[in-house]
Amino acid sequence: MINRAHDQSPTSTPHVRQLDILVVGAGFAGMYMIYRARELGLRVLAVDRAGDVGGTWYWNRYPGARCDVTSLDYSYSFSEELQQEWRWSEKYATQPEILAYARHVADRFSLREMIEFNTSVTKAHYDEQAARWDITTDGKDRLVAQFLVLATGCLSAANIPEITGISTFGGRVLHTASWPHENVDVSDRRVGVIGTGSSGVQSIPILAEHASHMYVFQRTANYSLPAHNHPFDQNAVEEWKRNYRGYREIAKYSRNGIPMKRPEKSTFDVSDSERTATFEEAYDSGQFARLENTYNDIMTSKAANDLVSDFVRSNIMKKVSDPSVGRKLLPRMPFATKRVCLDTGYFETFNRGNVTLVDVKENPIREITYEGVVAGSNTYEIDDLVFATGFDAMTGAVLRMDIRGRGGQTLTEAWSGGPRTYLGLTTTGFPNCFFITGPGSPSVLSNMMVSIEQHVDWIADLVTFMESRQFASVDAHGKDQEAWVGHVASVARETLYPEADSWYLGANIPGKTRVFMPYVGGVGSYRRRCDEVVRQGYCGFVFDDELYSEPSDPDRIYGEADPANSDGEVQTRDGGEGMRSNG
Ligand code: NA7
């Protein structure tokens, strides 16, 4: 608990609420941030545009929505009681189950009293004199806070493509990222789905079962592996949970936030038959990270990646009865350079008589009319149009707010050449403002729960440090930020990731500057670098306008990372098999 005896901070008046921390977002990041802030005795409030907790899991209610990280991994670790008492019912939790978990956490830790729902932040301007953020919402109060924490989620700003004529469409329009709360019945309706990323891949098989006809408008074919989802044997889970704490420790220093055995060999160190057997075993595990981690050069050598890509493509061909349709469903980019999907019967759906695949790369969507979608020279008449078109990822949610730092500079101006952060946590010129899982951190390339907890704990420690020294403001030094941005970019360049037109790069949003946003150096390596910054006296940070400490050993922060192989030194206690014994 922070000793606030010295506290000179102003008190609230009827319409101005004085806070220590304002958290934007009440998803898993925001919930844990308010939990930690309250523990520290801080005045904290979270606001969320949603009507309840859950963030992305509140909004993405489309049929088939599931997490692609196993439920026992995709959950909080901060409370041993919580992780022991909550019972996940299956390997990959459904959206309703994850939302129920978020609600349980909110109730169990009495978090709702610190959250204002149905409230959006419209403006957040930094007042340099007061070293406070002045925040305007669409609610009634003005908020003034020392710290602004943007827990806005990486995949929360929905992307609705600008297609001519959308507003003239005569049927229902739906977006997977803002799916209605009530049941959407597509029985006997002609449904069109635009987009074949995870949201499309998960929803298409279910919608197709009910629709009279389904048109799938595919611009880019994606890699998808069978999820092999299954209910848990609760006895096996209980047995496994005996070492939950130890397992979580390993996850923190793993590559993706999920304990996994380090690949020691190159793809070319083994015979063809051994390699195929390894690929098959990983493929059958229903975890794409395992296939990506079969050999240490999958994400760095095009020749190695070609082998795994061909392996997945050949499996897709086996599932689709019409080879001409199968060929259209084959992804062309290197494996895992776009987020790999996990599916239950996706490719098999194209064997149904009521499903038509429309290749809109070959025949681009020209317009939407009252009747349906015009692609190439054909009009596809539909009743329900589903946008499964994803998100303005990683930066969309923060840039949609009017955020101004020192000298009134907007975040949009500061990031006009792409996002620039120090450690993915802060950006120069915007003091006392933090991003949780921001660009420049492992973020979407990791198990988000591990990364969220790390960032929140790191921020809580920094706030405690500042309180103990009575510092009013913290900012990232521009020189250190540039070094970090350079490090993030150079690690990404050593991999195949930038080769695909992915949302990791911002390539899905017309006009968005292309910068590879997540840090590919690995969760464990990243955590060590963040800890090293603290150990070296919060080097690179400016407190009350003075540089506190320069990196005494910059190599330990901006030095080499091995993107193919980092963080592999830890092993799960069963040698990397994780929960497979329950499968
Ligand atoms: P994604 O993965 O960004 O997928 C969006 C899909 O929509 C993708 O196939 C896009 O094609 C397609 N798209 C976007 N705009 C258009 C237009 N204008 N015309 C045709 N097709 C378009 O979003 P998801 O919601 O599926 O998944 C996001 C993440 O959530 C996922 O990776 C998991 O981490 C969970 P493109 O590939 O850009 O050519």
Boltz pocket constraint, residues with backbone or C-beta under 6 A from the ligand:
constraints:
  - pocket:
      binder: B
      contacts: [[A, 155], [A, 161], [A, 162], [A, 176], [A, 194], [A, 195], [A, 196], [A, 197], [A, 198], [A, 199], [A, 200], [A, 217], [A, 218], [A, 219], [A, 220], [A, 339], [A, 340], [A, 360], [A, 365], [A, 388], [A, 389], [A, 390], [A, 391], [A, 501], [A, 503], [A, 507], [A, 508]]
      max_distance: 6.0
